[in-house]
Amino acid sequence: MSKLYISTANCGKAHETDIFGLCVSNPYTATVSGDGYIKLWQNKLLEGSMPKEHVLTKFVHKTGLHHVDTFHSLEQGGLEVFLAACVSFSGQLFLYSVDSTTGQFEELDLLSKSEKLKSYWCVKFFKSDDRTTSHKLVVTDVKGGTLVWDLNVFRQNGQNQDGEVPQDAAVAGEKDLHLVFLGEIPATEPKFATSVDVSVKGTVATGFQDGSVVVSQLQTLRPIYNFEGFGIKGTEASSGTVRDVRFSPLGGLLAVANDSGSYGSVTLYETQYGERVGNLTVPTHSSQNSIASFTHDGWVFGLSFNSTGEYLATCGYDGKVRVWDVKQRERVSTLNISAEDIEQEEDIVSQDEYGDSLKTPPVMGVSFIDKGVRGGIGGDTNEGITCVCLDRSVRWFREAGGV
C-alpha cells in the first residue's frame, strides 16, 4: 500500500545558516541552527498563513546549536508546562521554559556547577504519564556517557515554602521546576555518543560513533543489550557512525540509523530479547548491492515513528524522505525534496557557501506529526510529516485523502 503526502507549508531561509535539529510537540515545531537560534514555529495555523509570521525566536549561543528537544505537559491542577532544551557546539546544555501566551523564553538554571562543566552532545526528554514516576531528562556527553535526571515540576513531596504538605499538592503546591541527578551510564571506553532515545518501557538507547548501540535500564542505569552496526564498513573511522536511534511508541522495536560507507542503513531490533529483525532496503545500483542493504543513497540523518508505530520515516543526504511500513519493511512513500519547492522565490537557497548546488538539498531531520497537531484542512484527521533541509528550509506535509 502506497501513501501520498502533499505540501501544506514551507519556509525558506528559516534560519541564517544550516538547520541541524528538529522536534515536534503539540504547540510548536522546534528547530535549531548553526546561527545560534532556537525557533518555535506555531503548529495551529490556518491554510495560507506564513510560518515566519508565527514563530518564537531566541538567540542562545554564538557557536551555534545542533540538537533540540521539547517537553509539553498538562500537569495536575491544569498547569501547562513547555520546556525546550538545546545543545551548542561549545558543548553547553541550555534549558528554557516558554510561555505560549506571551512568547517569552525564561532560561532555567537547573544544573549544578560540576554538571555545567561537562561537554554535551544530544538531549532527550521523557514524559511520564504515570504520576508515580518522574519525567526524565537524558543527555549524552562527548566521552560516551549518558546522564539521567529526574525532571520534577512541583516542590518535592508537594511541600510549600513552610514545609507543609497541602491536601491537594498539585493545586496548592508551588511550581518548582528542578532536576535530580540519578547517575550516569558510562561508556566501556571513551567514544563519542552521537544519539539517544528513551522508551516507554523504561529503557534508554545510546548510539555511538563506532557503530554500536547500548540499551540500558533507566531505573538501574545498567546496560542490558549491545547492538553492533550492520552494513559495509569503509576505511574511515566514522564510516559506521550511528546517526540516530528511535524506539517505537510501545517500546517493542528500536530503529538504528548508521553509515555504511557513503550509504545509509536502518536496522530494526526487537527489544525483548535484543535480536535484529531486519533492515529497511531499497534497490541500489552499487556493486556492493549483493552484500549489503541500504535505506538511502547517502547517510541517514533522522528517524521518526508515527503515533501507532506502524510507519517509520527516514531522511538522508540524498535529499529524500521515505516512509516505511514497519511490519512489512516495505517503502510506502518517497518525498523528493527540491530547493525549487519553496513558495517564496526570494527565500530559495540554490547554493551553499562553497558554491555547491542545493537543488536537491540533504534532509537533516524528519518527524511525524500526530493528527490534530497542525491546523488547516485535513490536519485533524490526517497525520503529517515535517523535515528540515540544508537549504535552510522547514517543510510541512500532510497525508492525502483518508480520514
C-alpha positions as CSV (number, residue, x, y, z in Angstrom):
1,M,0.0,0.0,0.0
2,S,1.4,3.3,-1.0
3,K,0.9,6.7,0.7
4,L,0.8,10.2,-0.8
5,Y,1.9,13.3,1.1
6,I,1.1,16.8,-0.1
7,S,2.9,20.0,0.9
8,T,0.9,22.2,3.3
9,A,3.5,24.9,4.2
10,N,7.2,25.6,3.7
11,C,9.6,28.2,4.9
12,G,12.8,29.0,3.1
13,K,15.7,30.8,4.9
14,A,14.1,29.7,8.1
15,H,17.5,30.3,9.7
16,E,20.6,32.2,8.7
17,T,22.7,29.1,8.5
18,D,22.3,25.3,8.3
19,I,19.5,23.7,10.4
20,F,20.7,20.7,12.4
21,G,17.9,20.0,14.9
22,L,14.2,19.4,14.7
23,C,11.4,18.1,17.0
24,V,7.6,18.4,17.1
25,S,5.3,19.0,20.1
26,N,1.7,19.9,20.2
27,P,2.1,23.7,20.2
28,Y,5.3,24.0,18.2
29,T,7.7,22.7,15.6
30,A,11.2,23.4,17.1
31,T,14.3,24.0,15.1
32,V,17.9,24.9,15.9
33,S,20.7,26.1,13.6
34,G,24.3,27.0,13.3
35,D,23.2,30.6,13.6
36,G,22.7,30.1,17.3
37,Y,19.0,30.5,17.4
38,I,16.2,28.2,18.6
39,K,12.9,28.8,16.8
40,L,9.4,27.6,17.8
41,W,7.1,27.5,14.8
42,Q,3.4,27.6,15.7
43,N,1.6,24.5,14.5
44,K,-2.0,25.7,14.6
45,L,-2.0,27.9,11.5
46,L,-4.8,28.4,9.0
47,E,-4.3,27.5,5.4
48,G,-2.3,30.2,3.7
49,S,-0.7,31.6,6.9
50,M,3.0,32.4,6.6
51,P,5.1,30.5,9.1
52,K,7.6,33.4,9.5
53,E,4.7,35.5,10.9
54,H,4.0,32.9,13.7
55,V,7.4,31.9,15.2
56,L,9.0,32.5,18.6
57,T,12.8,33.2,18.3
58,K,15.5,33.1,20.9
59,F,19.3,33.6,20.4
60,V,21.1,31.0,22.5
61,H,24.8,30.8,21.7
62,K,27.3,32.2,19.2
63,T,28.9,28.8,18.4
64,G,25.6,27.6,17.0
65,L,23.1,24.8,18.1
66,H,22.9,21.2,16.8
67,H,20.3,19.3,19.0
68,V,16.9,20.2,20.4
69,D,14.1,18.6,22.2
70,T,10.9,19.9,23.8
71,F,8.7,18.9,26.7
72,H,5.0,19.7,26.8
73,S,2.7,18.6,29.6
74,L,-0.6,19.4,31.3
75,E,0.2,18.7,34.9
76,Q,-2.2,18.3,37.9
77,G,-4.2,21.4,38.6
78,G,-4.2,22.4,34.9
79,L,-0.7,23.7,34.9
80,E,0.7,23.8,31.4
81,V,4.5,23.3,31.1
82,F,6.5,23.8,28.0
83,L,10.3,23.3,28.1
84,A,12.9,23.5,25.4
85,A,16.4,22.0,25.7
86,C,19.2,22.6,23.2
87,V,23.0,22.0,23.0
88,S,25.5,24.3,21.5
89,F,28.7,23.4,19.6
90,S,30.6,24.6,22.7
91,G,29.1,21.6,24.5
92,Q,26.8,23.6,26.7
93,L,23.2,22.5,27.6
94,F,20.6,25.2,27.7
95,L,17.1,24.8,29.2
96,Y,14.2,27.2,28.7
97,S,10.7,27.5,30.0
98,V,8.4,29.0,27.3
99,D,5.2,30.9,28.0
100,S,3.0,30.2,25.0
101,T,0.7,33.2,25.8
102,T,3.4,35.8,25.9
103,G,6.0,34.1,23.8
104,Q,8.7,34.7,26.4
105,F,11.7,32.4,27.0
106,E,12.9,32.0,30.5
107,E,16.3,30.4,30.9
108,L,16.4,27.8,33.6
109,D,19.5,27.4,35.9
110,L,18.9,23.7,36.8
111,L,22.3,22.2,36.6
112,S,24.9,22.0,39.3
113,K,28.4,23.7,38.8
114,S,30.0,20.3,38.0
115,E,27.2,19.4,35.6
116,K,27.7,22.6,33.7
117,L,31.4,21.8,33.1
118,K,30.6,18.7,31.0
119,S,30.6,18.8,27.2
120,Y,27.3,17.6,26.0
121,W,26.0,16.4,22.6
122,C,22.4,15.2,22.3
123,V,19.4,15.7,24.6
124,K,16.1,13.9,25.1
125,F,13.1,14.5,27.4
126,F,10.9,11.6,28.6
127,K,7.4,12.5,29.6
128,S,5.9,10.1,32.1
129,D,2.1,9.5,32.0
130,D,2.4,7.8,35.4
131,R,2.1,10.2,38.3
132,T,4.2,8.0,40.5
133,T,7.1,8.2,38.0
134,S,9.0,11.4,37.4
135,H,9.7,12.8,34.0
136,K,13.2,12.4,32.8
137,L,16.0,14.4,31.1
138,V,18.6,12.3,29.3
139,V,21.8,13.8,27.8
140,T,24.9,12.3,26.3
141,D,28.4,13.7,26.6
142,V,31.3,13.6,24.2
143,K,33.1,11.0,26.2
144,G,30.3,8.5,25.7
145,G,28.4,8.9,29.0
146,T,24.6,9.0,29.2
147,L,23.5,11.2,32.0
148,V,20.0,10.9,33.5
149,W,18.0,13.3,35.7
150,D,14.5,13.2,37.2
151,L,12.6,16.2,36.0
152,N,10.2,17.5,38.7
153,V,7.6,20.2,38.1
154,F,6.5,20.7,41.7
155,R,8.2,21.1,45.0
156,Q,9.2,17.6,46.2
157,N,6.6,15.9,48.3
158,G,4.2,18.7,47.4
159,Q,5.6,20.8,50.2
160,N,5.0,24.5,50.3
161,Q,7.6,27.1,51.4
162,D,6.7,26.5,55.0
163,G,7.4,22.7,54.7
164,E,3.7,21.8,54.9
165,V,2.0,19.3,52.6
166,P,-1.2,20.7,51.2
167,Q,-4.2,18.4,50.9
168,D,-4.2,18.9,47.1
169,A,-0.5,19.4,46.5
170,A,-0.9,19.8,42.7
171,V,-3.1,22.9,43.1
172,A,-1.9,24.4,46.4
173,G,1.8,23.4,46.0
174,E,4.2,25.8,44.3
175,K,5.6,25.2,40.8
176,D,9.2,24.4,41.3
177,L,11.0,23.0,38.2
178,H,14.1,21.2,39.2
179,L,16.4,18.3,38.2
180,V,17.6,15.5,40.5
181,F,20.6,13.8,39.1
182,L,20.2,10.0,39.1
183,G,23.5,8.9,37.6
184,E,25.5,8.2,34.5
185,I,25.6,5.2,32.2
186,P,29.4,5.3,31.4
187,A,30.8,4.0,28.1
188,T,33.1,1.0,28.3
189,E,35.8,3.1,26.7
190,P,35.9,6.8,25.7
191,K,33.9,7.2,22.5
192,F,31.6,9.8,21.0
193,A,27.9,9.3,21.9
194,T,26.0,10.6,18.9
195,S,22.4,9.9,19.6
196,V,19.9,8.9,22.4
197,D,16.3,7.9,22.9
198,V,14.1,6.8,25.8
199,S,11.4,4.1,25.7
200,V,8.1,3.9,27.5
201,K,9.3,0.5,28.8
202,G,11.9,2.2,30.9
203,T,15.0,1.8,28.7
204,V,17.4,4.2,27.1
205,A,19.3,3.6,23.9
206,T,22.6,5.4,23.2
207,G,24.3,5.3,19.7
208,F,28.0,5.8,19.2
209,Q,30.4,6.9,16.5
210,D,31.9,3.4,16.3
211,G,28.6,2.0,15.1
212,S,27.5,0.4,18.4
213,V,24.3,0.9,20.3
214,V,23.9,0.3,24.1
215,V,20.4,-0.3,25.6
216,S,20.3,0.3,29.3
217,Q,17.6,0.1,32.1
218,L,16.5,3.6,33.0
219,Q,15.9,2.7,36.7
220,T,19.2,0.9,37.4
221,L,21.3,2.6,34.6
222,R,22.7,-0.8,33.8
223,P,23.3,-1.9,30.2
224,I,21.3,-4.9,29.0
225,Y,22.0,-5.1,25.3
226,N,24.8,-4.1,23.0
227,F,24.0,-3.9,19.3
228,E,26.7,-3.7,16.6
229,G,26.1,-1.8,13.4
230,F,25.4,-3.8,10.2
231,G,26.4,-2.9,6.7
232,I,29.6,-2.2,4.9
233,K,32.4,-0.6,7.0
234,G,34.6,1.7,5.0
235,T,38.1,2.8,5.7
236,E,37.2,6.0,7.5
237,A,36.8,5.8,11.3
238,S,33.3,7.3,11.1
239,S,32.0,5.1,8.3
240,G,29.8,3.1,10.7
241,T,28.6,6.1,12.8
242,V,25.2,5.8,14.4
243,R,23.3,8.9,13.3
244,D,20.0,8.3,15.1
245,V,18.2,5.8,17.4
246,R,14.5,5.7,17.9
247,F,12.1,3.5,19.9
248,S,8.7,2.6,18.6
249,P,5.8,4.2,20.6
250,L,5.2,1.0,22.6
251,G,8.9,0.3,23.0
252,G,8.9,-3.1,21.2
253,L,11.2,-2.0,18.4
254,L,14.4,0.0,18.2
255,A,15.4,1.6,14.8
256,V,19.0,2.4,14.3
257,A,20.4,4.6,11.5
258,N,24.1,4.2,10.8
259,D,26.5,4.9,8.0
260,S,27.6,2.2,5.6
261,G,30.5,3.8,3.8
262,S,28.8,6.6,1.7
263,Y,25.3,4.9,2.1
264,G,22.9,5.0,5.0
265,S,21.3,1.9,6.6
266,V,18.5,1.5,9.0
267,T,18.3,-1.7,11.1
268,L,15.3,-2.8,13.3
269,Y,15.8,-4.7,16.6
270,E,13.1,-6.1,18.9
271,T,13.8,-5.0,22.4
272,Q,12.5,-8.0,24.4
273,Y,15.4,-10.2,23.5
274,G,17.7,-7.7,21.8
275,E,17.5,-9.5,18.4
276,R,17.9,-8.0,14.9
277,V,14.7,-8.4,12.9
278,G,15.7,-6.8,9.6
279,N,16.8,-3.8,7.5
280,L,14.9,-1.3,5.5
281,T,16.1,-1.7,2.0
282,V,15.8,-0.1,-1.4
283,P,17.4,-1.3,-4.7
284,T,20.8,0.3,-5.4
285,H,23.0,0.5,-8.5
286,S,26.1,-0.1,-6.4
287,S,28.4,-3.1,-7.0
288,Q,28.1,-3.6,-3.2
289,N,24.4,-4.3,-3.5
290,S,24.8,-8.0,-3.4
291,I,26.4,-8.0,0.0
292,A,24.7,-5.1,1.8
293,S,21.4,-3.3,2.0
294,F,20.8,0.4,2.1
295,T,17.9,2.7,3.1
296,H,19.2,5.9,1.4
297,D,21.8,6.7,-1.2
298,G,23.6,8.7,1.4
299,W,23.8,8.9,5.2
300,V,20.6,8.7,7.1
301,F,20.2,11.7,9.4
302,G,16.8,11.2,11.1
303,L,14.2,8.6,12.1
304,S,10.6,9.0,13.3
305,F,7.9,6.5,14.1
306,N,4.3,7.6,13.7
307,S,2.0,7.5,16.8
308,T,0.9,3.9,16.2
309,G,4.3,2.6,15.4
310,E,3.0,1.2,12.0
311,Y,5.2,3.5,10.0
312,L,8.7,4.9,10.2
313,A,10.0,8.0,8.4
314,T,13.7,8.2,7.4
315,C,15.6,11.1,5.8
316,G,19.0,11.3,4.3
317,Y,21.8,13.1,2.5
318,D,20.2,12.0,-0.8
319,G,17.5,14.7,-0.4
320,K,14.7,12.2,0.2
321,V,12.2,11.4,3.0
322,R,11.0,7.9,2.9
323,V,8.1,6.3,4.8
324,W,8.2,2.6,5.6
325,D,5.6,0.0,6.6
326,V,7.3,-1.3,9.7
327,K,5.7,-4.8,9.7
328,Q,6.2,-5.4,6.0
329,R,9.5,-3.5,6.0
330,E,8.5,-2.0,2.7
331,R,8.7,1.5,1.4
332,V,5.2,3.1,1.0
333,S,6.2,6.7,0.1
334,T,9.1,8.8,-1.1
335,L,9.3,12.6,-0.9
336,N,11.8,14.0,-3.3
337,I,12.9,17.3,-1.9
338,S,13.9,20.2,-4.3
339,A,15.0,23.7,-3.4
340,E,12.6,24.9,-6.0
341,D,9.6,23.7,-3.9
342,I,9.9,26.8,-1.7
343,E,7.0,29.1,-2.4
344,Q,8.7,32.4,-1.8
345,E,11.2,32.8,-4.6
346,E,13.4,35.2,-2.7
347,D,13.8,32.5,0.1
348,I,15.2,29.8,-2.3
349,V,18.8,28.9,-1.4
350,S,20.2,27.2,-4.5
351,Q,23.8,27.0,-3.5
352,D,25.7,26.6,-0.2
353,E,28.5,28.9,1.0
354,Y,31.0,26.9,-1.1
355,G,29.1,27.3,-4.3
356,D,27.9,23.7,-4.4
357,S,24.4,23.1,-5.7
358,L,21.5,22.7,-3.3
359,K,18.9,21.9,-5.9
360,T,18.4,18.6,-4.1
361,P,19.2,19.6,-0.5
362,P,20.2,16.9,2.1
363,V,17.5,16.3,4.7
364,M,18.9,16.7,8.2
365,G,15.8,15.8,10.3
366,V,12.4,14.4,10.0
367,S,9.4,14.0,12.3
368,F,5.9,12.6,12.0
369,I,3.1,15.0,13.1
370,D,0.2,13.5,15.0
371,K,-3.4,14.0,13.9
372,G,-4.8,17.3,15.4
373,V,-1.4,18.9,15.9
374,R,-1.3,21.0,12.7
375,G,-4.0,23.4,11.6
376,G,-5.6,23.6,8.2
377,I,-7.8,21.3,6.1
378,G,-7.2,17.7,7.0
379,G,-5.0,18.5,9.9
380,D,-7.4,17.0,12.4
381,T,-7.9,13.7,10.5
382,N,-4.6,13.0,8.8
383,E,-1.0,12.6,10.0
384,G,1.7,14.8,8.7
385,I,5.5,15.0,8.3
386,T,7.9,17.8,8.8
387,C,11.6,18.0,7.8
388,V,14.5,20.4,7.8
389,C,17.0,20.6,4.9
390,L,20.4,22.0,4.2
391,D,18.9,24.8,2.1
392,R,17.9,26.3,5.5
393,S,14.2,25.3,5.0
394,V,11.5,23.8,7.1
395,R,8.7,21.9,5.3
396,W,5.4,20.5,6.4
397,F,3.4,17.8,4.7
398,R,0.1,16.1,5.2
399,E,-1.0,12.7,4.1
400,A,-3.5,13.0,1.2
401,G,-7.0,11.5,1.4
402,G,-8.3,9.3,4.2
403,V,-9.9,10.2,7.5
